[in-house]
Amino acid sequence: MKQVLKLRNLKVIFPTNYGIIRAVESVDLDIHERECVALVGESGCGKSVTSQSVMRLIDSPPAITRVDTLEFDGRDIKDYTPKQMQEIRGKEMGMIFQDALTSLNPVMTCGKQIDEMYIRHQGLSKEEAREHTVKALELVGLPEPRKRANSFPHELSGGMRQRVLLAMAFACLPKLLIADEPTTALDVTIQAQVLSMLRNMQRGCGTALLLVTHDLSVVSAIADTVYVMYAGKIVEKAPVRELFATPHHPYTVGLMSAVPRLSDTERVFTQIPGTVPHPTQKPSGCYFHPRCQYATAECKKEMPPLKTIDSNREVRCHHPLSIRGVSHA
C-alpha cells in the first residue's frame, strides 16, 4: 500500500519566559492510503501540535520546529515555502479543526466558504462552485443544502457546522485528511453520525485519515492503527485490535480503564492518578513514572527507548506489561 505521510524525528519547542516548552519530542508517524491512524492521549500531550506541524501551520518563530523527514505523497515538503504549502493545503491535504464555530469565518456564509475551495483549487466559476457546494452539503446529510449554503455559521447547530467542515475538507478529495477532535462539544447521537459519515467518506474517497482524539471509543470504532502519546512522546504504537486486546504500556492500560463500561458492576470511576506534567517541568527518566504503579528505580532515572515488540508493535517502556505478565483487565 502506498505511503501518504512519512514523518521522522519531529521536535517542536516553544521558548517562553517560564522556560522551554518541549511540546513534541522525536515523534515518528507513518500513514498509508485509505488508512485511518489515530493519535491518542490526554489534553496537553502534544497531539494538536503534531498534527498542525504536519500541515506546516506552526509559525517559527515563536516555535522552533525541527524534523528529519516530512514526506507527503512521495515529496519532501519540510522545506516548502508558504506559497508552495498553500497549493497543497485544502487541495491535497485537508484539516478539520476542533471547534467548528471558530473554524468558520463568522462574516461569510457557509456556502461561500466552501465555494472558495472549488474556485481556488479547481478553477471553477462562482456559479459552478455553488452547484458543487450544494452537492457537497447534500452528500454530508445537511437538510435543505441550497438554503443552508446561504446561512452564516451562527445560524447552524453544532452538528450542522461539523457537516459543513466535512464538506469543505472533502471538496477537493485530498490524499490526507487530519481531523483534530472532530466531535468536540457534540452530543453522543450526533457524534456517532459525524464519525460514521467521516469514516464512510474517507473510505469512499480513498483518503488517508489522521484522527487526533482522547476518546478511545472513537478510536475503537474507526481506526486501523493507533499511536498513544504522552508528554510529547509516542509511548505505544499498534494495530487497533491488538492494542485493545493486549495493551503493553501502563499509560495505555490507564486510558482504557478510565472508559466507563455498562458491564462494570462495581460502579467505581477509574482514573489515572496525577496529571500530565507541566511541559517546562517534565520529570527525569520515563515521563510517566510519577503516575505509574509499576515504576522502578530504572524508570525514574532513564528514558526508555521506543522498542519493537513484534513486526507491527512498538512500546516505550522498560518493562512492558505483556512481558512482565501483568493482567490488562
GULO-644947 format. One line per 3 residues: their letters; for each residue x, y, z of C-alpha. Coordinates in steps of 0.02 Angstrom, whole numbers. Layout:
<sites>
A	X,Y,Z ~ ...
</sites>
This chain:
<sites>
MKQ	0,0,0 ~ 66,172,-48 ~ 133,280,92
VLK	49,451,102 ~ 142,525,251 ~ 314,486,321
LRN	364,589,473 ~ 530,562,561 ~ 601,639,720
LKV	483,787,735 ~ 531,907,876 ~ 435,1065,922
IFP	485,1181,1063 ~ 419,1349,1121 ~ 542,1464,1212
TNY	447,1562,1345 ~ 486,1674,1494 ~ 445,1525,1606
GII	564,1403,1520 ~ 575,1293,1367 ~ 413,1204,1322
RAV	457,1041,1234 ~ 287,1010,1156 ~ 339,869,1039
ESV	493,759,1058 ~ 558,643,921 ~ 390,589,850
DLD	380,470,701 ~ 219,438,603 ~ 175,330,453
IHE	8,341,361 ~ -38,241,206 ~ -176,256,77
REC	-353,226,144 ~ -282,202,320 ~ -354,284,475
VAL	-218,321,602 ~ -270,381,775 ~ -160,491,884
VGE	-221,468,1063 ~ -181,548,1229 ~ -239,668,1365
SGC	-250,855,1337 ~ -77,933,1337 ~ 13,781,1266
GKS	61,867,1102 ~ -66,790,984 ~ -130,950,905
VTS	46,1023,889 ~ 98,865,798 ~ -48,871,677
QSV	-25,1057,642 ~ 160,1028,612 ~ 116,903,477
MRL	16,1041,392 ~ 159,1164,423 ~ 40,1278,520
IDS	154,1310,670 ~ 238,1479,649 ~ 426,1483,675
PPA	456,1593,772 ~ 383,1584,904 ~ 402,1395,889
ITR	563,1308,844 ~ 524,1157,735 ~ 649,1025,679
VDT	610,870,577 ~ 723,747,487 ~ 593,688,362
LEF	423,757,312 ~ 368,666,155 ~ 194,687,85
DGR	139,581,-63 ~ 321,545,-105 ~ 377,728,-95
DIK	489,803,38 ~ 391,956,97 ~ 490,1003,251
DYT	573,1148,159 ~ 423,1203,56 ~ 390,1390,52
PKQ	224,1459,119 ~ 165,1482,-61 ~ 204,1300,-103
MQE	111,1242,52 ~ -41,1347,3 ~ -52,1244,-156
IRG	-58,1083,-53 ~ -171,1135,91 ~ -353,1110,51
KEM	-318,1027,-116 ~ -210,878,-67 ~ -204,894,122
GMI	-357,945,222 ~ -393,977,405 ~ -544,981,519
FQD	-510,1084,675 ~ -582,1057,849 ~ -713,1194,861
ALT	-823,1209,706 ~ -890,1380,758 ~ -718,1462,773
SLN	-652,1369,620 ~ -779,1451,506 ~ -775,1635,459
PVM	-920,1716,555 ~ -949,1854,424 ~ -958,1739,273
TCG	-1097,1618,229 ~ -1052,1434,243 ~ -1081,1407,58
KQI	-963,1547,8 ~ -826,1471,115 ~ -844,1305,26
DEM	-859,1393,-143 ~ -683,1460,-116 ~ -613,1283,-116
YIR	-679,1248,-290 ~ -634,1419,-358 ~ -458,1420,-285
HQG	-405,1240,-316 ~ -512,1185,-464 ~ -531,1347,-561
LSK	-721,1341,-567 ~ -833,1492,-593 ~ -939,1557,-449
EEA	-1095,1476,-522 ~ -1009,1308,-548 ~ -931,1316,-375
REH	-1101,1346,-294 ~ -1177,1194,-380 ~ -1031,1087,-317
TVK	-1054,1160,-143 ~ -1239,1116,-139 ~ -1200,938,-194
ALE	-1064,925,-61 ~ -1182,984,76 ~ -1313,862,16
LVG	-1184,722,20 ~ -1143,754,204 ~ -1327,748,250
LPE	-1363,932,280 ~ -1550,964,261 ~ -1602,1094,133
PRK	-1423,1113,68 ~ -1458,1259,-50 ~ -1539,1357,90
RAN	-1405,1312,217 ~ -1270,1367,96 ~ -1335,1545,121
SFP	-1332,1530,311 ~ -1198,1603,424 ~ -1108,1485,546
HEL	-1200,1552,700 ~ -1366,1508,619 ~ -1324,1323,615
SGG	-1317,1194,754 ~ -1154,1113,807 ~ -1188,956,707
MRQ	-1232,1057,551 ~ -1072,1159,566 ~ -972,999,581
RVL	-1053,937,421 ~ -1003,1099,335 ~ -823,1068,386
LAM	-834,890,319 ~ -899,954,153 ~ -759,1082,146
AFA	-625,956,193 ~ -677,829,60 ~ -715,959,-75
CLP	-554,926,-172 ~ -538,743,-123 ~ -374,764,-26
KLL	-247,624,-11 ~ -232,656,177 ~ -361,724,298
IAD	-317,774,476 ~ -464,777,597 ~ -421,861,763
EPT	-554,810,890 ~ -692,821,758 ~ -832,779,880
TAL	-791,905,1017 ~ -948,978,1101 ~ -1067,864,1005
DVT	-1192,753,1092 ~ -1173,565,1080 ~ -1302,539,942
IQA	-1232,675,828 ~ -1055,618,868 ~ -1095,443,805
QVL	-1173,513,646 ~ -1023,627,610 ~ -898,487,642
SML	-993,365,531 ~ -1001,495,394 ~ -816,537,413
RNM	-766,354,400 ~ -880,319,252 ~ -819,471,156
QRG	-638,429,196 ~ -658,254,128 ~ -761,308,-21
CGT	-637,441,-73 ~ -483,335,-35 ~ -417,469,82
ALL	-291,433,220 ~ -352,497,389 ~ -255,557,541
LVT	-379,563,685 ~ -325,661,839 ~ -429,617,991
HDL	-431,573,1175 ~ -588,466,1157 ~ -545,281,1147
SVV	-723,235,1099 ~ -699,338,941 ~ -532,252,909
SAI	-605,78,925 ~ -742,120,801 ~ -644,187,653
ADT	-454,175,675 ~ -338,48,592 ~ -177,95,683
VYV	-157,186,849 ~ -14,294,915 ~ -27,331,1101
MYA	57,495,1150 ~ 110,556,1322 ~ 202,718,1367
GKI	262,745,1189 ~ 322,568,1155 ~ 246,415,1072
VEK	234,280,1206 ~ 146,144,1109 ~ 101,100,929
APV	-7,-47,875 ~ -148,-103,761 ~ -312,-56,845
REL	-373,-233,881 ~ -207,-288,955 ~ -194,-130,1060
FAT	-366,-157,1139 ~ -335,-343,1162 ~ -162,-328,1243
PHH	-103,-151,1285 ~ 81,-151,1332 ~ 110,20,1411
PYT	39,63,1584 ~ -24,229,1516 ~ -124,141,1380
VGL	-198,24,1511 ~ -244,176,1618 ~ -331,261,1473
MSA	-433,105,1436 ~ -478,78,1619 ~ -544,257,1630
VPR	-677,222,1498 ~ -845,183,1585 ~ -922,15,1538
LSD	-1101,-45,1551 ~ -1034,-210,1617 ~ -950,-126,1765
TER	-1044,-189,1919 ~ -933,-102,2047 ~ -989,72,1988
VFT	-818,144,2029 ~ -743,275,1913 ~ -563,228,1874
QIP	-438,365,1840 ~ -251,383,1814 ~ -178,466,1969
GTV	-98,637,1950 ~ -93,743,1793 ~ 12,763,1636
PHP	174,850,1689 ~ 195,1035,1650 ~ 292,1047,1486
TQK	429,1151,1567 ~ 446,1032,1716 ~ 450,857,1646
PSG	519,725,1765 ~ 681,632,1739 ~ 679,459,1663
CYF	512,399,1597 ~ 391,545,1596 ~ 250,431,1656
HPR	340,358,1807 ~ 263,478,1938 ~ 91,410,1891
CQY	139,229,1859 ~ 109,96,1992 ~ 239,-17,1910
ATA	382,111,1908 ~ 555,51,1961 ~ 716,141,2001
ECK	768,119,1819 ~ 608,205,1761 ~ 648,357,1869
KEM	825,377,1800 ~ 823,329,1617 ~ 704,369,1474
PPL	657,203,1392 ~ 680,190,1203 ~ 535,150,1086
KTI	562,-37,1070 ~ 491,-152,938 ~ 388,-291,1017
DSN	349,-379,854 ~ 337,-331,671 ~ 197,-204,693
REV	201,-154,877 ~ 312,-34,974 ~ 314,20,1157
RCH	416,145,1259 ~ 431,53,1424 ~ 574,-31,1519
HPL	459,-171,1575 ~ 308,-188,1458 ~ 158,-264,1544
SIR	143,-406,1419 ~ 320,-462,1459 ~ 308,-446,1648
GVS	144,-545,1646 ~ 31,-413,1720 ~ -155,-430,1684
HA	-232,-297,1572 ~ -407,-315,1641
</sites>
